[in-house]
Amino acid sequence: MNIAQNAISEINAVYEKTREACEKLTQELSFNERETCDILHFIEFEDFSLDVGYYTTLKLKKLRVARRKIKDELEPLQILTSMLDSQKLVEIQKRIDTKINKQDDRHYTPRVIMGGLADVVNN
């Protein structure tokens, strides 16, 4: 394996890692938003004391802070994964492999010196 093949393999590994991280963060964000929705519906439909209201607000704040942290991590990863589109990476991999395979089978055809090259080199 040469430098270009190693590089594209490493880029593919980074792409896979970022894609998996995006998926995990997206799931965390979804869960967080469902929890927030539950609290908002509780506030909307239930009667509660000041103490319960205070603790509900604290829980809501905690969820919103966690949501912001998730989004701050997720947004740059989404940019990275979209820029490292897997189809583009596959195409790059194919082009590199094709070029390397052609290099293995190449032959030189003399353009000026015809006949036996050994005779020219020995003279």
Sequence and secondary structure as in RCSB ss.txt:
>XXXX:A:sequence
MNIAQNAISEINAVYEKTREACEKLTQELSFNERETCDILHFIEFEDFSLDVGYYTTLKLKKLRVARRKIKDELE
PLQILTSMLDSQKLVEIQKRIDTKINKQDDRHYTPRVIMGGLADVVNN
>XXXX:A:secstr
  HHHHHHHHHHHHHHHHHHHHHHHHHHHHHHHHHHHHHHHHHHH    HHHHHHHHHHHHHHHHHHHHHHHHHH
HHHHHHHHT HHHHHHHHHHHHHHHHHHHT     SS  S HHHHHH 
